[in-house]
Amino acid sequence: MNFGASDVLMQQIVKGAPADVFASADQKAMDKVIDEKVIATGSRRDFAANSLVLIV
């Protein structure tokens, strides 16, 4: 496992680092990886989400 900033990990994958799973913290990094054609477009999945809640 390799943990780090999404953009740094994305650059490593683009430069040829092997990866089985890339879990990005933001959509922008995922878009870049797909634009570079490093991962299969159909394999992209959202696995977590959040929502803003206000309690009064």
PyMOL Python script that loads the backbone (N, CA, C, O; Angstrom):
from pymol import cmd

cmd.read_pdbstr("""\
ATOM      1  N   MET A   1       0.840  -1.181   0.000  1.00  0.00           N
ATOM      2  CA  MET A   1       0.000   0.000   0.000  1.00  0.00           C
ATOM      3  C   MET A   1       0.880   1.237   0.000  1.00  0.00           C
ATOM      4  O   MET A   1       1.945   1.277   0.616  1.00  0.00           O
ATOM      5  N   ASN A   2       0.407   2.221  -0.698  1.00  0.00           N
ATOM      6  CA  ASN A   2       1.125   3.476  -0.801  1.00  0.00           C
ATOM      7  C   ASN A   2       0.128   4.600  -0.524  1.00  0.00           C
ATOM      8  O   ASN A   2      -0.829   4.778  -1.277  1.00  0.00           O
ATOM      9  N   PHE A   3       0.343   5.341   0.530  1.00  0.00           N
ATOM     10  CA  PHE A   3      -0.559   6.418   0.914  1.00  0.00           C
ATOM     11  C   PHE A   3       0.112   7.754   0.643  1.00  0.00           C
ATOM     12  O   PHE A   3       1.320   7.902   0.830  1.00  0.00           O
ATOM     13  N   GLY A   4      -0.674   8.720   0.203  1.00  0.00           N
ATOM     14  CA  GLY A   4      -0.132  10.041  -0.040  1.00  0.00           C
ATOM     15  C   GLY A   4      -1.179  10.933  -0.664  1.00  0.00           C
ATOM     16  O   GLY A   4      -2.344  10.553  -0.787  1.00  0.00           O
ATOM     17  N   ALA A   5      -0.764  12.108  -1.055  1.00  0.00           N
ATOM     18  CA  ALA A   5      -1.666  13.055  -1.708  1.00  0.00           C
ATOM     19  C   ALA A   5      -2.128  12.481  -3.043  1.00  0.00           C
ATOM     20  O   ALA A   5      -1.345  11.856  -3.758  1.00  0.00           O
ATOM     21  N   SER A   6      -3.383  12.691  -3.373  1.00  0.00           N
ATOM     22  CA  SER A   6      -3.955  12.133  -4.602  1.00  0.00           C
ATOM     23  C   SER A   6      -3.164  12.530  -5.835  1.00  0.00           C
ATOM     24  O   SER A   6      -2.918  11.704  -6.714  1.00  0.00           O
ATOM     25  N   ASP A   7      -2.762  13.798  -5.902  1.00  0.00           N
ATOM     26  CA  ASP A   7      -2.041  14.279  -7.078  1.00  0.00           C
ATOM     27  C   ASP A   7      -0.668  13.615  -7.208  1.00  0.00           C
ATOM     28  O   ASP A   7      -0.230  13.297  -8.314  1.00  0.00           O
ATOM     29  N   VAL A   8       0.007  13.407  -6.075  1.00  0.00           N
ATOM     30  CA  VAL A   8       1.325  12.756  -6.103  1.00  0.00           C
ATOM     31  C   VAL A   8       1.191  11.295  -6.538  1.00  0.00           C
ATOM     32  O   VAL A   8       1.961  10.817  -7.371  1.00  0.00           O
ATOM     33  N   LEU A   9       0.221  10.600  -5.975  1.00  0.00           N
ATOM     34  CA  LEU A   9       0.005   9.203  -6.361  1.00  0.00           C
ATOM     35  C   LEU A   9      -0.406   9.098  -7.822  1.00  0.00           C
ATOM     36  O   LEU A   9       0.024   8.186  -8.527  1.00  0.00           O
ATOM     37  N   MET A  10      -1.234  10.028  -8.276  1.00  0.00           N
ATOM     38  CA  MET A  10      -1.654  10.037  -9.673  1.00  0.00           C
ATOM     39  C   MET A  10      -0.457  10.199 -10.601  1.00  0.00           C
ATOM     40  O   MET A  10      -0.375   9.521 -11.626  1.00  0.00           O
ATOM     41  N   GLN A  11       0.473  11.088 -10.256  1.00  0.00           N
ATOM     42  CA  GLN A  11       1.669  11.287 -11.072  1.00  0.00           C
ATOM     43  C   GLN A  11       2.522  10.020 -11.119  1.00  0.00           C
ATOM     44  O   GLN A  11       3.092   9.692 -12.160  1.00  0.00           O
ATOM     45  N   GLN A  12       2.611   9.309  -9.991  1.00  0.00           N
ATOM     46  CA  GLN A  12       3.375   8.065  -9.961  1.00  0.00           C
ATOM     47  C   GLN A  12       2.755   7.025 -10.888  1.00  0.00           C
ATOM     48  O   GLN A  12       3.470   6.323 -11.603  1.00  0.00           O
ATOM     49  N   ILE A  13       1.445   6.928 -10.878  1.00  0.00           N
ATOM     50  CA  ILE A  13       0.766   5.962 -11.748  1.00  0.00           C
ATOM     51  C   ILE A  13       0.959   6.336 -13.208  1.00  0.00           C
ATOM     52  O   ILE A  13       1.220   5.470 -14.043  1.00  0.00           O
ATOM     53  N   VAL A  14       0.833   7.619 -13.522  1.00  0.00           N
ATOM     54  CA  VAL A  14       1.022   8.083 -14.902  1.00  0.00           C
ATOM     55  C   VAL A  14       2.431   7.761 -15.396  1.00  0.00           C
ATOM     56  O   VAL A  14       2.624   7.453 -16.572  1.00  0.00           O
ATOM     57  N   LYS A  15       3.419   7.833 -14.494  1.00  0.00           N
ATOM     58  CA  LYS A  15       4.807   7.561 -14.876  1.00  0.00           C
ATOM     59  C   LYS A  15       5.144   6.075 -14.878  1.00  0.00           C
ATOM     60  O   LYS A  15       6.286   5.695 -15.138  1.00  0.00           O
ATOM     61  N   GLY A  16       4.139   5.222 -14.586  1.00  0.00           N
ATOM     62  CA  GLY A  16       4.370   3.790 -14.720  1.00  0.00           C
ATOM     63  C   GLY A  16       4.376   2.980 -13.442  1.00  0.00           C
ATOM     64  O   GLY A  16       4.612   1.773 -13.491  1.00  0.00           O
ATOM     65  N   ALA A  17       4.125   3.599 -12.298  1.00  0.00           N
ATOM     66  CA  ALA A  17       4.091   2.841 -11.052  1.00  0.00           C
ATOM     67  C   ALA A  17       2.923   1.853 -11.101  1.00  0.00           C
ATOM     68  O   ALA A  17       1.828   2.218 -11.529  1.00  0.00           O
ATOM     69  N   PRO A  18       3.141   0.617 -10.673  1.00  0.00           N
ATOM     70  CA  PRO A  18       2.051  -0.360 -10.698  1.00  0.00           C
ATOM     71  C   PRO A  18       0.997  -0.016  -9.641  1.00  0.00           C
ATOM     72  O   PRO A  18       1.323   0.439  -8.545  1.00  0.00           O
ATOM     73  N   ALA A  19      -0.267  -0.242  -9.992  1.00  0.00           N
ATOM     74  CA  ALA A  19      -1.360   0.033  -9.047  1.00  0.00           C
ATOM     75  C   ALA A  19      -2.524  -0.890  -9.349  1.00  0.00           C
ATOM     76  O   ALA A  19      -2.913  -1.060 -10.504  1.00  0.00           O
ATOM     77  N   ASP A  20      -3.074  -1.479  -8.309  1.00  0.00           N
ATOM     78  CA  ASP A  20      -4.283  -2.279  -8.450  1.00  0.00           C
ATOM     79  C   ASP A  20      -5.520  -1.424  -8.206  1.00  0.00           C
ATOM     80  O   ASP A  20      -6.551  -1.605  -8.855  1.00  0.00           O
ATOM     81  N   VAL A  21      -5.407  -0.487  -7.260  1.00  0.00           N
ATOM     82  CA  VAL A  21      -6.524   0.387  -6.903  1.00  0.00           C
ATOM     83  C   VAL A  21      -5.980   1.797  -6.701  1.00  0.00           C
ATOM     84  O   VAL A  21      -4.943   1.986  -6.066  1.00  0.00           O
ATOM     85  N   PHE A  22      -6.683   2.779  -7.243  1.00  0.00           N
ATOM     86  CA  PHE A  22      -6.359   4.176  -6.987  1.00  0.00           C
ATOM     87  C   PHE A  22      -7.592   4.813  -6.375  1.00  0.00           C
ATOM     88  O   PHE A  22      -8.600   4.997  -7.058  1.00  0.00           O
ATOM     89  N   ALA A  23      -7.522   5.147  -5.107  1.00  0.00           N
ATOM     90  CA  ALA A  23      -8.634   5.774  -4.388  1.00  0.00           C
ATOM     91  C   ALA A  23      -8.272   7.234  -4.146  1.00  0.00           C
ATOM     92  O   ALA A  23      -7.504   7.553  -3.238  1.00  0.00           O
ATOM     93  N   SER A  24      -8.824   8.098  -4.953  1.00  0.00           N
ATOM     94  CA  SER A  24      -8.504   9.517  -4.888  1.00  0.00           C
ATOM     95  C   SER A  24      -9.429  10.254  -3.927  1.00  0.00           C
ATOM     96  O   SER A  24     -10.591   9.884  -3.755  1.00  0.00           O
ATOM     97  N   ALA A  25      -8.902  11.289  -3.312  1.00  0.00           N
ATOM     98  CA  ALA A  25      -9.701  12.111  -2.404  1.00  0.00           C
ATOM     99  C   ALA A  25     -10.518  13.155  -3.143  1.00  0.00           C
ATOM    100  O   ALA A  25     -11.388  13.791  -2.548  1.00  0.00           O
ATOM    101  N   ASP A  26     -10.252  13.341  -4.431  1.00  0.00           N
ATOM    102  CA  ASP A  26     -11.013  14.348  -5.166  1.00  0.00           C
ATOM    103  C   ASP A  26     -11.288  13.898  -6.596  1.00  0.00           C
ATOM    104  O   ASP A  26     -10.607  13.029  -7.139  1.00  0.00           O
ATOM    105  N   GLN A  27     -12.293  14.509  -7.178  1.00  0.00           N
ATOM    106  CA  GLN A  27     -12.698  14.170  -8.539  1.00  0.00           C
ATOM    107  C   GLN A  27     -11.665  14.628  -9.571  1.00  0.00           C
ATOM    108  O   GLN A  27     -11.486  13.982 -10.604  1.00  0.00           O
ATOM    109  N   LYS A  28     -10.989  15.737  -9.289  1.00  0.00           N
ATOM    110  CA  LYS A  28     -10.019  16.298 -10.238  1.00  0.00           C
ATOM    111  C   LYS A  28      -8.880  15.324 -10.526  1.00  0.00           C
ATOM    112  O   LYS A  28      -8.489  15.150 -11.680  1.00  0.00           O
ATOM    113  N   ALA A  29      -8.348  14.693  -9.490  1.00  0.00           N
ATOM    114  CA  ALA A  29      -7.267  13.719  -9.690  1.00  0.00           C
ATOM    115  C   ALA A  29      -7.766  12.518 -10.476  1.00  0.00           C
ATOM    116  O   ALA A  29      -7.052  12.003 -11.336  1.00  0.00           O
ATOM    117  N   MET A  30      -8.979  12.066 -10.194  1.00  0.00           N
ATOM    118  CA  MET A  30      -9.536  10.944 -10.949  1.00  0.00           C
ATOM    119  C   MET A  30      -9.718  11.310 -12.412  1.00  0.00           C
ATOM    120  O   MET A  30      -9.446  10.498 -13.297  1.00  0.00           O
ATOM    121  N   ASP A  31     -10.178  12.534 -12.672  1.00  0.00           N
ATOM    122  CA  ASP A  31     -10.343  12.988 -14.053  1.00  0.00           C
ATOM    123  C   ASP A  31      -9.000  12.999 -14.781  1.00  0.00           C
ATOM    124  O   ASP A  31      -8.931  12.625 -15.952  1.00  0.00           O
ATOM    125  N   LYS A  32      -7.935  13.422 -14.102  1.00  0.00           N
ATOM    126  CA  LYS A  32      -6.606  13.461 -14.721  1.00  0.00           C
ATOM    127  C   LYS A  32      -6.124  12.059 -15.071  1.00  0.00           C
ATOM    128  O   LYS A  32      -5.554  11.848 -16.142  1.00  0.00           O
ATOM    129  N   VAL A  33      -6.349  11.102 -14.176  1.00  0.00           N
ATOM    130  CA  VAL A  33      -5.908   9.730 -14.432  1.00  0.00           C
ATOM    131  C   VAL A  33      -6.656   9.161 -15.633  1.00  0.00           C
ATOM    132  O   VAL A  33      -6.065   8.464 -16.457  1.00  0.00           O
ATOM    133  N   ILE A  34      -7.931   9.450 -15.736  1.00  0.00           N
ATOM    134  CA  ILE A  34      -8.706   8.975 -16.883  1.00  0.00           C
ATOM    135  C   ILE A  34      -8.259   9.682 -18.157  1.00  0.00           C
ATOM    136  O   ILE A  34      -8.150   9.049 -19.207  1.00  0.00           O
ATOM    137  N   ASP A  35      -7.997  10.997 -18.076  1.00  0.00           N
ATOM    138  CA  ASP A  35      -7.511  11.741 -19.248  1.00  0.00           C
ATOM    139  C   ASP A  35      -6.190  11.182 -19.759  1.00  0.00           C
ATOM    140  O   ASP A  35      -5.941  11.180 -20.965  1.00  0.00           O
ATOM    141  N   GLU A  36      -5.341  10.708 -18.848  1.00  0.00           N
ATOM    142  CA  GLU A  36      -4.046  10.122 -19.223  1.00  0.00           C
ATOM    143  C   GLU A  36      -4.190   8.683 -19.716  1.00  0.00           C
ATOM    144  O   GLU A  36      -3.215   8.063 -20.141  1.00  0.00           O
ATOM    145  N   LYS A  37      -5.428   8.155 -19.655  1.00  0.00           N
ATOM    146  CA  LYS A  37      -5.724   6.792 -20.106  1.00  0.00           C
ATOM    147  C   LYS A  37      -4.915   5.744 -19.341  1.00  0.00           C
ATOM    148  O   LYS A  37      -4.452   4.756 -19.910  1.00  0.00           O
ATOM    149  N   VAL A  38      -4.756   5.984 -18.038  1.00  0.00           N
ATOM    150  CA  VAL A  38      -4.013   5.069 -17.175  1.00  0.00           C
ATOM    151  C   VAL A  38      -4.941   4.037 -16.559  1.00  0.00           C
ATOM    152  O   VAL A  38      -4.519   2.920 -16.261  1.00  0.00           O
ATOM    153  N   ILE A  39      -6.207   4.403 -16.364  1.00  0.00           N
ATOM    154  CA  ILE A  39      -7.182   3.442 -15.852  1.00  0.00           C
ATOM    155  C   ILE A  39      -8.330   3.334 -16.847  1.00  0.00           C
ATOM    156  O   ILE A  39      -8.569   4.238 -17.648  1.00  0.00           O
ATOM    157  N   ALA A  40      -9.024   2.223 -16.778  1.00  0.00           N
ATOM    158  CA  ALA A  40     -10.179   2.022 -17.651  1.00  0.00           C
ATOM    159  C   ALA A  40     -11.326   2.907 -17.181  1.00  0.00           C
ATOM    160  O   ALA A  40     -11.666   2.902 -15.998  1.00  0.00           O
ATOM    161  N   THR A  41     -11.922   3.665 -18.092  1.00  0.00           N
ATOM    162  CA  THR A  41     -12.983   4.598 -17.746  1.00  0.00           C
ATOM    163  C   THR A  41     -14.139   3.904 -17.042  1.00  0.00           C
ATOM    164  O   THR A  41     -14.684   4.453 -16.084  1.00  0.00           O
ATOM    165  N   GLY A  42     -14.523   2.735 -17.477  1.00  0.00           N
ATOM    166  CA  GLY A  42     -15.645   2.020 -16.898  1.00  0.00           C
ATOM    167  C   GLY A  42     -15.385   1.458 -15.513  1.00  0.00           C
ATOM    168  O   GLY A  42     -16.315   1.007 -14.846  1.00  0.00           O
ATOM    169  N   SER A  43     -14.126   1.477 -15.068  1.00  0.00           N
ATOM    170  CA  SER A  43     -13.807   0.908 -13.758  1.00  0.00           C
ATOM    171  C   SER A  43     -13.927   1.924 -12.630  1.00  0.00           C
ATOM    172  O   SER A  43     -13.778   1.566 -11.462  1.00  0.00           O
ATOM    173  N   ARG A  44     -14.187   3.150 -12.951  1.00  0.00           N
ATOM    174  CA  ARG A  44     -14.284   4.214 -11.938  1.00  0.00           C
ATOM    175  C   ARG A  44     -15.579   4.064 -11.146  1.00  0.00           C
ATOM    176  O   ARG A  44     -16.661   3.940 -11.721  1.00  0.00           O
ATOM    177  N   ARG A  45     -15.454   4.078  -9.814  1.00  0.00           N
ATOM    178  CA  ARG A  45     -16.610   3.933  -8.922  1.00  0.00           C
ATOM    179  C   ARG A  45     -16.485   4.892  -7.740  1.00  0.00           C
ATOM    180  O   ARG A  45     -15.400   5.070  -7.185  1.00  0.00           O
ATOM    181  N   ASP A  46     -17.595   5.502  -7.366  1.00  0.00           N
ATOM    182  CA  ASP A  46     -17.642   6.273  -6.123  1.00  0.00           C
ATOM    183  C   ASP A  46     -17.863   5.286  -4.989  1.00  0.00           C
ATOM    184  O   ASP A  46     -18.774   4.461  -5.057  1.00  0.00           O
ATOM    185  N   PHE A  47     -17.046   5.360  -3.953  1.00  0.00           N
ATOM    186  CA  PHE A  47     -17.184   4.423  -2.848  1.00  0.00           C
ATOM    187  C   PHE A  47     -17.485   5.118  -1.523  1.00  0.00           C
ATOM    188  O   PHE A  47     -17.725   4.455  -0.514  1.00  0.00           O
ATOM    189  N   ALA A  48     -17.474   6.431  -1.521  1.00  0.00           N
ATOM    190  CA  ALA A  48     -17.788   7.180  -0.305  1.00  0.00           C
ATOM    191  C   ALA A  48     -18.397   8.516  -0.693  1.00  0.00           C
ATOM    192  O   ALA A  48     -18.125   9.050  -1.769  1.00  0.00           O
ATOM    193  N   ALA A  49     -19.213   9.039   0.182  1.00  0.00           N
ATOM    194  CA  ALA A  49     -19.833  10.342  -0.045  1.00  0.00           C
ATOM    195  C   ALA A  49     -20.110  10.987   1.307  1.00  0.00           C
ATOM    196  O   ALA A  49     -20.066  10.332   2.348  1.00  0.00           O
ATOM    197  N   ASN A  50     -20.390  12.262   1.267  1.00  0.00           N
ATOM    198  CA  ASN A  50     -20.764  12.950   2.497  1.00  0.00           C
ATOM    199  C   ASN A  50     -21.819  13.978   2.171  1.00  0.00           C
ATOM    200  O   ASN A  50     -22.054  14.303   1.007  1.00  0.00           O
ATOM    201  N   SER A  51     -22.448  14.484   3.206  1.00  0.00           N
ATOM    202  CA  SER A  51     -23.424  15.545   3.019  1.00  0.00           C
ATOM    203  C   SER A  51     -23.370  16.463   4.228  1.00  0.00           C
ATOM    204  O   SER A  51     -23.024  16.052   5.336  1.00  0.00           O
ATOM    205  N   LEU A  52     -23.716  17.694   3.987  1.00  0.00           N
ATOM    206  CA  LEU A  52     -23.719  18.698   5.034  1.00  0.00           C
ATOM    207  C   LEU A  52     -25.032  18.589   5.813  1.00  0.00           C
ATOM    208  O   LEU A  52     -26.111  18.555   5.222  1.00  0.00           O
ATOM    209  N   VAL A  53     -24.932  18.536   7.128  1.00  0.00           N
ATOM    210  CA  VAL A  53     -26.106  18.429   7.992  1.00  0.00           C
ATOM    211  C   VAL A  53     -26.059  19.558   9.001  1.00  0.00           C
ATOM    212  O   VAL A  53     -25.018  19.803   9.611  1.00  0.00           O
ATOM    213  N   LEU A  54     -27.158  20.239   9.181  1.00  0.00           N
ATOM    214  CA  LEU A  54     -27.266  21.315  10.151  1.00  0.00           C
ATOM    215  C   LEU A  54     -28.298  20.913  11.203  1.00  0.00           C
ATOM    216  O   LEU A  54     -29.454  20.641  10.879  1.00  0.00           O
ATOM    217  N   ILE A  55     -27.875  20.880  12.448  1.00  0.00           N
ATOM    218  CA  ILE A  55     -28.764  20.518  13.541  1.00  0.00           C
ATOM    219  C   ILE A  55     -29.036  21.761  14.373  1.00  0.00           C
ATOM    220  O   ILE A  55     -28.114  22.422  14.852  1.00  0.00           O
ATOM    221  N   VAL A  56     -30.308  22.064  14.535  1.00  0.00           N
ATOM    222  CA  VAL A  56     -30.687  23.237  15.338  1.00  0.00           C
ATOM    223  C   VAL A  56     -31.516  22.832  16.541  1.00  0.00           C
ATOM    224  O   VAL A  56     -31.923  23.687  17.327  1.00  0.00           O
TER     225      VAL A  56
END
""", "prot")
cmd.dss("prot")
cmd.show_as("cartoon", "prot")
cmd.util.cbc("prot")
cmd.orient("prot")
